[in-house]
Amino acid sequence: MPYAIGILSILLVIQMLSYGKAPVLAATDNSLSGSAGNSAITTNPNCGQVVTGNVKLTSNLICNSDGLIVGGPDTKINLNGFSIRGPGIDSNKAGISISGQENITIMGNGEITGFSSGIYISGSNNVLTKNVNISINKIAIYISGSKFSDINNNMLNNNTIAISSQSSTLTNITNNLMSGNSNAGITFKNTVGSSINENNILNTKIGIFMDVQSSLNKVNFNNLFNNELDIDNANNLAVNINNNYFTDNNCNTSLPSGLCVGR
């Protein structure tokens, strides 16, 4: 009997300690603010992983597949100074793929390189890309069928095209550096009500191109230098036909003429 009482006493003590012990949670990071800012962080994700919530790289990803796939709204990916490297520009893979989501943030510092699309945004709303170096991809940022894409303060160098926006509205491109993109800096196809402001676009074939279906866009205060053609509005279409607005762009050549400051 004393032996049995002793065993029961030990079990009671263990049970009481387990009730008093706080649960172990993943680390949180207050630098990721917003609705997902108070949730646990996924660190060290794998290539091809579907991610949600707060995600923070803690090492480089070297991928033979897609890099990361956003699987839910209110997701924030912090590259945290690391890189996502892909299998090559002809691979049909994306560094970060966002399809049918909303309220997504991709932030640096960090690099995405070696993909068909560095960042692929499709059918999504409110996507912010900021402070990311996206280089040596076929298209650095590809936007399709999306609304409120905000591309801000990134370095988009040595891609075939830096930014391509198709069938989208309210694509806002501000304060980015785009250099050495072999085909174009920015292309708009059937993109409406968007803005291209205060960017530096250098050393490419066409700095900014808009097709005839792209209308009501504002292109202001950009610097475009050393391009074969700085601005092309729908292959020399008069701007009053598709109602795009070009003001205070510091450049040398445009179709139609007159879209550059003092020229």
C-alpha positions, 0 to 999 in steps of 0.5 A: 500500500505505501508503494502504491500511494508513492506512485500516485503521489508522483503521478499527481506532481507530474500532472500538476507540472504539465498544467502549469507549463506554458506551451512551446510556440514558434518564434514570432517576429514583430518586424512583420506587421499586419494581420499576420504579424502576430502569428508564428513564423515559418522559417527555413522553408523548402523548395516547392513548399506551399507557405502561408502566414509569416515566412522568413528565410534563414538560408539560401534556397537552391531549387530545381522546381518552383521556389515558394508557392503562396497558399493563402491570404495575408502571407508575408515572405521575408527573404531576410538577406537570403536568395532563392535560386532556380534551375534557369530562365527556360525552366517554366518555374517561378521563384515565388508563385502567387495565384488567386490570393490577396494581401501578400507581401514579399520583402527583402533584402534578398535575391530571386534569380534563375527562373522563368518568372522571378515573382509570378502574380496571377488572379491576385489582389493587393500584392506588395513587392519591396526591397528585393533584387530580382535578376537573371530571370526571363521575366523578373515580375509577371502580373496577370489578371490581378489588381493592386500590385505594388512594385516598390523600391526593387532592383530588377537587373539583367532579366529579359523583361523586368516587369510585365503586366497583362490584363490587370488594373491598378498596377503601381510601379514606383522607385525601382532600378531596372538595368540591363534587361535585354528586351524591355524594362516595363511592358503593359498589355491590356493594363488599365488605370495604373502608374509608372512613377520615379523609376530608373530604366537603363540599358535595354531595348525598350524602356516602357511599352504600352499596347493599344488596349492599355489605357488611363495609365500615368507615366511620370517622373521616370529617368530613362537612359541608354535604351534603344527606345525609351518610351513606346505608346502602342507602336507610335499610337497617339496618346489621346486614343488610348488615353495614357498620360506622360509627364516629366519623363527625363529621356531622349526618344519616344513614339510618338515623339514629345513624351520626353522632357524637352523633346 
